[in-house]
Amino acid sequence: MDLVALADFNLVARHGGFGKAARASGRPKATLSRRVTELEAALQLRLFERGTHSLKLTEEGRALHERTAVLLTELDETAAAIASGADKPRGRLRISAPLLLSQTAMGKIAAGFALKHPDVRLEITTEDRPVDMIEEGYDLVIRVNPDPDETLVGKPFLRDRLVVVASPDLAMPAIGTLVPGVVRGASNQQSWSMMTANGPAVIHVDPVLALSSLIMVRDAARAGVGAARLPISLVAHDLAAGTLMLWGNVDQSEIALWALYPSRRLLSARVSAFIDHLRQTFPNSTPDELAAFMGG
């Protein structure tokens, strides 16, 4: 594929017309039109619907633009970095992060990165859903225990685990007794397996309160509404202060936070710099580090 023609196509697509693209770039309108026509012929696809006074991307043209615009930008940045003899992070960095990490730590993480790398324009959005990185234009996603995906690569940078906690005013129930619970999401009756100081135990939970945020769940448990299953990092300070009591550790509940990026995309300097920043912020990848960071 002719990269010059592809770059010209993206230029026209970005500006919404040959005239606007020509004025913005200083290149002849006829040259841009010829390049796009050549690309359409090479691909055997119509990339634009050409009207008398309008130009509109076809479905194929839109897909090509979404998939190649970021790649061409990265190629330009890589070439510029090599030419200047340095690979200094610069440009826009879009990240998708899960809700709980965003609420508790992402502001401080982002601020630390911004102070280190003032030439990077960092944008972080909160998404618990699996985003399509290519379609939605993300450079990096942070996910909790992600499913295997051959299109993504990365490594975990933090680990956590679940515990069952409750207010000191709520006594741990006898075996077989129903206990009030605060849960995230579904409010149907549940059974929680855990390892207590006296060995394994199962408690039966009646969800008297269902909330959409784990911070809300923690606050409700702290108020004495019911028991809750929460990450140890989120309740470490409450356990130390005695505002929550530990009932037990949830079996096989390791939580791993991964930083992921597309395997077919060049690892840009800004993505590499952010991954390094995560590793420097949490060098041991432990829940204690996260709890200390949130409480600092």
Solvent accessible surface area in square Angstrom, and as a share of the most:
residue,aa,sasa,rsa
1,M,138,0.62
2,D,67,0.35
3,L,104,0.52
4,V,75,0.43
5,A,1,0.01
6,L,9,0.05
7,A,45,0.35
8,D,4,0.02
9,F,0,0.00
10,N,5,0.02
11,L,23,0.12
12,V,0,0.00
13,A,15,0.11
14,R,148,0.54
15,H,63,0.28
16,G,46,0.44
17,G,11,0.10
18,F,23,0.10
19,G,19,0.18
20,K,117,0.50
21,A,0,0.00
22,A,13,0.10
23,R,180,0.66
24,A,64,0.50
25,S,46,0.30
26,G,67,0.64
27,R,76,0.28
28,P,84,0.53
29,K,119,0.51
30,A,78,0.61
31,T,29,0.17
32,L,0,0.00
33,S,40,0.26
34,R,124,0.45
35,R,58,0.21
36,V,0,0.00
37,T,73,0.42
38,E,74,0.33
39,L,3,0.01
40,E,20,0.09
41,A,73,0.56
42,A,81,0.63
43,L,51,0.26
44,Q,163,0.73
45,L,79,0.39
46,R,139,0.51
47,L,0,0.00
48,F,4,0.02
49,E,93,0.42
50,R,97,0.36
51,G,45,0.43
52,T,126,0.73
53,H,179,0.80
54,S,76,0.49
55,L,35,0.17
56,K,133,0.56
57,L,33,0.16
58,T,15,0.09
59,E,135,0.61
60,E,81,0.36
61,G,0,0.00
62,R,104,0.38
63,A,35,0.27
64,L,31,0.15
65,H,36,0.16
66,E,59,0.27
67,R,98,0.36
68,T,17,0.10
69,A,28,0.22
70,V,36,0.21
71,L,63,0.31
72,L,25,0.12
73,T,63,0.36
74,E,4,0.02
75,L,74,0.37
76,D,100,0.52
77,E,45,0.20
78,T,58,0.34
79,A,60,0.46
80,A,59,0.46
81,A,6,0.05
82,I,132,0.67
83,A,91,0.70
84,S,80,0.52
85,G,70,0.67
86,A,56,0.44
87,D,100,0.52
88,K,103,0.43
89,P,20,0.13
90,R,105,0.38
91,G,26,0.25
92,R,131,0.48
93,L,0,0.00
94,R,43,0.16
95,I,0,0.00
96,S,0,0.00
97,A,0,0.00
98,P,10,0.07
99,L,48,0.24
100,L,41,0.20
101,L,8,0.04
102,S,25,0.16
103,Q,91,0.40
104,T,31,0.18
105,A,1,0.01
106,M,6,0.03
107,G,54,0.52
108,K,89,0.38
109,I,1,0.01
110,A,21,0.16
111,A,53,0.41
112,G,24,0.23
113,F,1,0.00
114,A,47,0.37
115,L,154,0.77
116,K,101,0.43
117,H,41,0.18
118,P,84,0.53
119,D,56,0.29
120,V,7,0.04
121,R,154,0.56
122,L,40,0.20
123,E,70,0.32
124,I,54,0.27
125,T,49,0.28
126,T,65,0.38
127,E,39,0.18
128,D,75,0.39
129,R,111,0.41
130,P,122,0.77
131,V,22,0.13
132,D,69,0.36
133,M,9,0.04
134,I,28,0.14
135,E,66,0.30
136,E,60,0.27
137,G,19,0.18
138,Y,8,0.03
139,D,9,0.05
140,L,0,0.00
141,V,4,0.02
142,I,0,0.00
143,R,28,0.10
144,V,69,0.39
145,N,80,0.41
146,P,41,0.26
147,D,121,0.63
148,P,141,0.89
149,D,69,0.36
150,E,164,0.73
151,T,73,0.43
152,L,42,0.21
153,V,61,0.35
154,G,25,0.24
155,K,134,0.57
156,P,38,0.24
157,F,10,0.04
158,L,1,0.00
159,R,94,0.34
160,D,9,0.05
161,R,104,0.38
162,L,44,0.22
163,V,0,0.00
164,V,0,0.00
165,V,0,0.00
166,A,0,0.00
167,S,4,0.03
168,P,73,0.46
169,D,137,0.71
170,L,38,0.19
171,A,83,0.64
172,M,79,0.35
173,P,24,0.15
174,A,75,0.58
175,I,140,0.71
176,G,57,0.54
177,T,64,0.37
178,L,85,0.42
179,V,3,0.02
180,P,45,0.28
181,G,0,0.00
182,V,1,0.00
183,V,8,0.05
184,R,107,0.39
185,G,46,0.44
186,A,69,0.53
187,S,67,0.43
188,N,93,0.48
189,Q,116,0.51
190,Q,41,0.18
191,S,69,0.44
192,W,3,0.01
193,S,55,0.36
194,M,0,0.00
195,M,88,0.39
196,T,23,0.14
197,A,113,0.88
198,N,153,0.78
199,G,18,0.17
200,P,107,0.67
201,A,15,0.12
202,V,65,0.37
203,I,5,0.03
204,H,62,0.28
205,V,0,0.00
206,D,59,0.30
207,P,14,0.09
208,V,80,0.46
209,L,62,0.31
210,A,45,0.35
211,L,34,0.17
212,S,81,0.52
213,S,6,0.04
214,L,31,0.16
215,I,39,0.20
216,M,90,0.40
217,V,1,0.01
218,R,45,0.16
219,D,59,0.30
220,A,14,0.11
221,A,0,0.00
222,R,92,0.34
223,A,83,0.64
224,G,32,0.31
225,V,59,0.34
226,G,0,0.00
227,A,0,0.00
228,A,0,0.00
229,R,89,0.32
230,L,0,0.00
231,P,7,0.04
232,I,18,0.09
233,S,4,0.03
234,L,10,0.05
235,V,0,0.00
236,A,28,0.22
237,H,101,0.45
238,D,11,0.06
239,L,45,0.22
240,A,94,0.73
241,A,79,0.61
242,G,32,0.31
243,T,60,0.35
244,L,1,0.00
245,M,94,0.42
246,L,88,0.44
247,W,19,0.07
248,G,3,0.03
249,N,52,0.27
250,V,20,0.11
251,D,67,0.35
252,Q,192,0.85
253,S,18,0.12
254,E,102,0.46
255,I,22,0.11
256,A,8,0.07
257,L,12,0.06
258,W,79,0.28
259,A,4,0.03
260,L,13,0.06
261,Y,40,0.15
262,P,4,0.02
263,S,53,0.34
264,R,156,0.57
265,R,17,0.06
266,L,94,0.47
267,L,85,0.42
268,S,13,0.09
269,A,25,0.19
270,R,11,0.04
271,V,6,0.03
272,S,39,0.25
273,A,12,0.09
274,F,0,0.00
275,I,19,0.10
276,D,60,0.31
277,H,12,0.05
278,L,0,0.00
279,R,114,0.42
280,Q,120,0.53
281,T,33,0.19
282,F,3,0.01
283,P,94,0.59
284,N,108,0.55
285,S,33,0.21
286,T,49,0.29
287,P,23,0.14
288,D,107,0.56
289,E,35,0.16
290,L,11,0.06
291,A,6,0.05
292,A,65,0.50
293,F,42,0.18
294,M,43,0.19
295,G,49,0.47
296,G,85,0.82
